[in-house]
Amino acid sequence: MNTGLVKDPRYLEHICGKFHPESPARLQHIYSMLPSIDSEGITYIKARYASHEELSRIHDMAYIEFIARTQGTYASLDPDTGACPKTYEAALLAAGGCMGLADSIMSAEVSNGFALIRPPGHHAERSRSMGFCVFNNIAVAARYLQDRWGLERILIVDFDLHHGNGTQKSFYSDPSVLYFSTHQFPYYPGTGWYEEIGVGAGKGYTVNVPLSYDMNDDDYVFAFKEILVPIARLYKPDIVLVSAGFDIYCNDPLGGMSVTEGGFSELTRMILTIAGDCCASRALFALEGGYDPPGLARSVKAVITAMKGCPEFNYEKKRGPSGGITGLVNDIKKVLSPYWGSF
Ligand SMILES: [Zn+2]
């Protein structure tokens, strides 16, 4: 197993705002942690720029040009999202970093990989920055994999604390991309109820698991085991893309979840098992949220060491799934059964 890591100092030059939680310190902590991982089997991949044409598969050209005009200036893109003179460049490199990693995976140079990028992407919509996100990195990578590599079915797993409204909207009527998200609900951005399952031909290909406050490792493992794994096996994706958000970490200042390093290790193992069974282990992780920089770095280490097949953190079952989640899982299965049968 070879694991690709996208790392580039230019991601550190994007400043969202003074005292903003989406700060360069997040990646600084991750990049300083990387030498503590055994470098055997790790390939570093330099980021490349996304082209406007590549971004336009997900975003309106007028929006891309608007972001381009912020280069060299300070601008407010959304109440939560600021641009500095270097934001445009970092945003092009974030989407481009994911596509470069996708190429490395598809050409079998690496089997899986993690794009350690910022700004994050999953809230960004067709013509709108939102929630610290500028371009929707994972959505752009999904369309790129279809156009450049001819993939027919792409699974996106999003375990960020927040619902990926931008990703959901990008593929809401499209069965060629299955979007699965676990997220705190009700919470920002307000979307992601379990009855949101797609429209038209896309019905059944959006799967939302809206979780209440304080879910822990056991709850996430349960949701993955009961919902994600069976649907993924029926869908048989050609690659698994992951919006990896670590604001579900137990010490995160923005989140109300209690996931630990061991939990991230187990969720990664489950995702990689799907990839191993369905698509020659092809799995691409991209960084989304996570606002406790030291905890973020340890959580990313848990994911990378699990990807390398030598996990540094182990999952230990604690209390088992909470009562709330077992009821929710049954409701979700009921809503999705017309599309996936009883699973
Ligand atoms: Zn988030």
Boltz pocket constraint, residues with backbone or C-beta under 6 A from the ligand:
constraints:
  - pocket:
      binder: B
      contacts: [[A, 160], [A, 161], [A, 162], [A, 245], [A, 247], [A, 288], [A, 289], [A, 290]]
      max_distance: 6.0
